[in-house]
Amino acid sequence: MKKTFKRVALFIVVVASLYGVGRLGIVTYDSYKFVEREPYMLMQTQNSITIKWQTPQEEIGKINYSLLSGNLEKSLAEKAPTKKHSLSISNLHECANYKYSVESKSLKIDNNERSFQTLCKNQNAQKLWVIGDSGEHGKNQEGVYNQMLKYIDHDFNSLSMWILLGDNAYRSGTQKQFNQSLFEPYHELVKRFVPWAVIGNHDARRWAFYDIWNFPKNAESGGIPSGHDEYYAIDDGNLHIVMMDNQTVDLSKDGDMAKWLKKDLQANTKPWTIVVFHTPPYSDGSHKSDSDSNSGGRMKYMRENFVPIFDEFGVDLVLSGHSHGYERSKLMINHLGKSDSFDITKNVLQDNKSCYTKPLERTKDSGTIYLVTGSSSKLDHATLKHPAMPFSFQKLGSVILEVTPSTLSSKFLTIDGIIADEFMITKNNTKCENEK
């Protein structure tokens, strides 16, 4: 009997070991498998940009570029043949519009209307498209995308930035899935905008995310150096945008990311501050922030360890995905517990529906709006009854942000072309009158 038990136990151990080795092999293969990929842009700064692409044959890559009014008179070429291409164009003008083309002998590249703008010190107006959990290709993804195009009247020049809130490639964030779910369906956007993305839990199932992207960890795009691809800042026009990985990084209140965040926000001088990460601190959607174990406890950790930092430095807007719906708070502070501890008299600064005001100068406990947009390609059933998130919809859609030096407005644009929710924060000493 004992011998039989030992044999069974040994058999289970061997099978489990073989499965583990096989699984590791699959994950590694999916993470680094070579796929052809048309050019896309990264590392956008005030005077430079990086362009990457992957060709089926080894060849010397070449980029031609000029100011938008020019004739592609400048060029940049690699020194040695490769399949994985990366070229950084430097010495560009701040806040300037450029056009470019990429030469390849073995990959057919669509060079029609490829363009970019360098980051700006100041801007009168900015418009951002925000999508979350957008990585399931199909009619939902296409419908949400098409409504955004209609909203901007198919004028890409009216957009300033594109932000992705994680789960950018279902189901496991493989190299192939990133092509199918991001680079191919958003082809026209990829030709013109850097996909500023944070990692989601599905992206984190493989290692492709950080193989595909390079991020400005040395403060090339703004903020202070983090030394980590996982968290960094972008300064563009009126915006200071903080991008954080809350899937693979230590989320403790005295961890490296939290320490860096405090220093970065302390140094920030931009009129508006937006923080971006995948797993939200408040949600009653397809994921429940009241559950300490849901999503590996990340919702709890973000609420308990990072919300106090947002309060301390007067962060204006926090953007997350993960729950496959739309949820939005009022201007709130200091809610660190579960939903049953939420007190509207203590945690809500301004009990309005769509109009909020904040001081011109960054002020502690001036209030933050929390927004979950996780329905840009997927929609799940949800109760949507978190008291901190009263404006909630089980609808597919995306968010349009419009920013000036003194106003920040947000619109939730559904797949049906309806603005289901909108709000505005002002910093021009005006008041919201009779608005509930």
Stockholm file with secondary structure:
# STOCKHOLM 1.0

chainA/1-436         MKKTFKRVALFIVVVASLYGVGRLGIVTYDSYKFVEREPYMLMQTQNSITIKWQTPQEEIGKINYSLLSGNLEKSLAEKAPTKKHSLSISNLHECANYKYSVESKSLKIDNNERSFQTLCKNQNAQKLWVIGDSGEHGKNQEGVYNQMLKYIDHDFNSLSMWILLGDNAYRSGTQKQFNQSLFEPYHELVKRFVPWAVIGNHDARRWAFYDIWNFPKNAESGGIPSGHDEYYAIDDGNLHIVMMDNQTVDLSKDGDMAKWLKKDLQANTKPWTIVVFHTPPYSDGSHKSDSDSNSGGRMKYMRENFVPIFDEFGVDLVLSGHSHGYERSKLMINHLGKSDSFDITKNVLQDNKSCYTKPLERTKDSGTIYLVTGSSSKLDHATLKHPAMPFSFQKLGSVILEVTPSTLSSKFLTIDGIIADEFMITKNNTKCENEK
#=GR chainA/1-436 SS CHHHHHHHHHHHHHHHHHHHHHHHHHHHHHHHCCCCEEEEEECCCSSCEEEEEEEEEEECCEEEEEETTSCCCEEEECSSCEEEEEEEECSCCTTCEEEEEEECSSSCCCCTTCEEECCCSCCSCEEEEEECSCCSCSHHHHHHHHHHHHHTTTCGGGCCEEEECSCCSTTTCCHHHHIIIIITTTHHHHTTSCEEECCCTTGGGSSHHHHHCCCCTTSTTSSCCCSCTTEEEEEETTEEEEEECCSSSCCSTTSHHHHHHHHHHHHCCSSEEEEECSSCSSCBSSSBTTCSSGGGGHHHHIIIIIHHHHHHTTCCEEEECSSSSEEECCEECCCCSCGGGCCHHHHEEECCSSEEECCSSCCTTCCBEEEEECCSSCCCCCCCCCTTCCEEECCCEEEEEEECSSEEEEEEEETTSCEEEEEEEECSSCCCCSCC
#=GC SS_cons         CHHHHHHHHHHHHHHHHHHHHHHHHHHHHHHHCCCCEEEEEECCCSSCEEEEEEEEEEECCEEEEEETTSCCCEEEECSSCEEEEEEEECSCCTTCEEEEEEECSSSCCCCTTCEEECCCSCCSCEEEEEECSCCSCSHHHHHHHHHHHHHTTTCGGGCCEEEECSCCSTTTCCHHHHIIIIITTTHHHHTTSCEEECCCTTGGGSSHHHHHCCCCTTSTTSSCCCSCTTEEEEEETTEEEEEECCSSSCCSTTSHHHHHHHHHHHHCCSSEEEEECSSCSSCBSSSBTTCSSGGGGHHHHIIIIIHHHHHHTTCCEEEECSSSSEEECCEECCCCSCGGGCCHHHHEEECCSSEEECCSSCCTTCCBEEEEECCSSCCCCCCCCCTTCCEEECCCEEEEEEECSSEEEEEEEETTSCEEEEEEEECSSCCCCSCC
//
